[in-house]
Amino acid sequence: MGTTDLFTVTDAERERALAHARAATAEASHIPDIPADTPLRPIHRVAVIGAGTMGGGIAMALANIGIPVTLIDANQQGLERGLERVRDNYAGSVARGKLDPGERDRRLALITCTLQMSAVKDADLVIEAVFEDIGLKQDIFRQLDRLAKPGAILATNTSGLDVDQIAAVTTRPQDVVGAHFFSPAHVMKLLEVVRAKDTAPDVIATLMDLGRRMGKVAVLSRIYPGFIGNALFRNYTREAHFLVEDGALPHEVDAALKKFGYAMGIFAVHDMAGNDVGYQTRKAQMATRPTDRRWNDLILKLCDQGRFGQKSGKGWYRYEKGDRTPQRDPELENFVAEESARMGIERKTMSEDDIIKRCLYGMINEGAKLLEQQIALRPGDIDIVYLTGYGFPAHHGGPMYLADRIGLPSVLADIRRFHAQDGFWWQPAPLLVRLAEEGKTFGDL
Ligand SMILES: NC(=O)c1ccc[n+]([C@@H]2O[C@H](COP(=O)([O-])OP(=O)(O)OC[C@H]3O[C@@H](n4cnc5c(N)ncnc54)[C@H](O)[C@@H]3O)[C@@H](O)[C@H]2O)c1
């Protein structure tokens, strides 16, 4: 199905990509306006607010490096559920022979639980991980402003809310910062440190250092919807969904992405994570979103049919009982064809190259916009976010590195072709145009 060797790398190219990733990882901790010898704030004790999926994982990541953590939740049930999950995770590590029981007990003893918000008073760092709701988070930060000790770092694990709006409700915005961990937080290597308008340099330096001590790669992002990682990811999923509306089937998109090197295709990932993630938010946004561009709502319609993914036995694929292998589902494929017809789209066969290009080049174009607006400091930072947090195939070195290898004029030519076909979402990033015209690469930045 129309493949070239554009996305196949030689052994030498693979080695160069891996070397790039190592260099970019080392570089990520270097922040131009924050000297390496900036004195760090001491972190002896941390409070984590919200004992859910993220709060529990963050508490483990801290206990794993010997830092005492107070886990705070609004209700007893939440607290018990959270602690149970932590115990189960440690038990799993012991059962797999990865952790000895004595060490497990030491780590568990470092985690204490309470319903009292006043327990934050001893913490040098507070990490908020309650529901993704700006009003709720602002309410928590008002309380932290009253209760936390002077100089305590106040971090939010928001996935994409505006950290400035959270900092603004406190009298100490210099101490407020984003600490975007990925799920499961005790496993995933990536930590996006989000620099708000007033965040103090030593707060950033301390959090970047703490990330490193937790065995993570900390990457700095400025405030932007979804920060670096989810901003690019939106482009990836959007195009995958448009491809399905335009003529590809989920298994064809997934096969092309796996051929490129992803462990799983995006539709299999959706089915695993649950197609209902973000359903309410997206439904709510439909009424007020701009009408001058194309939107993809198929996933919402799947949920309306009970196609939540693996957990309901069907989603983009169907699943046999007790088996997580995605199987093609004629019912879903008919529905997709009907939807294309309803939208007046004449379905076309897609080449594997075009599937990969549409999924990846939107991310590259967005990456160029982030660099231009200085949301991301360096192309290598974007690559590291993708390699450590989003399963980007290591041998391609990250999306920006991939663009350089392919050649920016060639990437831009395809982006212009997609722009002519599809409009709004594909407006070429001015930085990409400039670099391509000057014969330069992202690496030259
Ligand atoms: N789940 C993920 O994959 C993921 C990844 C990165 C970031 N995040 C972000 O992390 C945050 C938490 O997400 P989650 O998935 O862990 O949520 P969750 O629903 O699993 O847990 C939230 C917890 O917060 C508690 N809570 C609610 N209000 C509270 C209050 N006023 N005081 C104290 N505790 C309160 C709840 O009882 C619950 O235990 C969100 O901002 C989310 O966007 C989530």
The ligand as an ORCA input file, in Angstrom:
! r2SCAN-3c Opt
* xyz 0 1
  N      -4.751     10.121     35.226
  C      -3.824     10.552     34.374
  O      -3.437      9.857     33.431
  C      -3.213     11.916     34.565
  C      -1.968     12.181     33.983
  C      -1.354     13.423     34.206
  C      -2.004     14.379     34.970
  N      -3.243     14.096     35.509
  C      -3.867     15.147     36.318
  O      -3.714     14.792     37.688
  C      -4.833     15.267     38.424
  C      -5.452     14.104     39.165
  O      -5.869     13.140     38.238
  P      -6.206     11.644     38.688
  O      -6.358     10.856     37.448
  O      -5.224     11.189     39.715
  O      -7.640     11.848     39.386
  P      -8.434     10.857     40.345
  O      -9.863     11.079     40.093
  O      -7.883      9.475     40.258
  O      -8.071     11.382     41.813
  C      -8.417     12.632     42.307
  C      -8.436     12.546     43.820
  O      -8.589     13.875     44.336
  C      -9.411     13.786     45.484
  N      -9.984     15.103     45.755
  C     -10.979     15.733     45.103
  N     -11.238     16.930     45.678
  C     -10.370     17.046     46.703
  C     -10.131     18.062     47.682
  N     -10.856     19.170     47.690
  N      -9.156     17.853     48.569
  C      -8.430     16.725     48.576
  N      -8.620     15.730     47.685
  C      -9.571     15.893     46.760
  C     -10.440     12.730     45.128
  O     -11.096     12.204     46.279
  C      -9.579     11.707     44.392
  O      -9.072     10.735     45.278
  C      -5.745     15.947     37.424
  O      -5.470     17.315     37.418
  C      -5.361     15.298     36.115
  O      -5.635     16.119     35.002
  C      -3.836     12.884     35.337
*
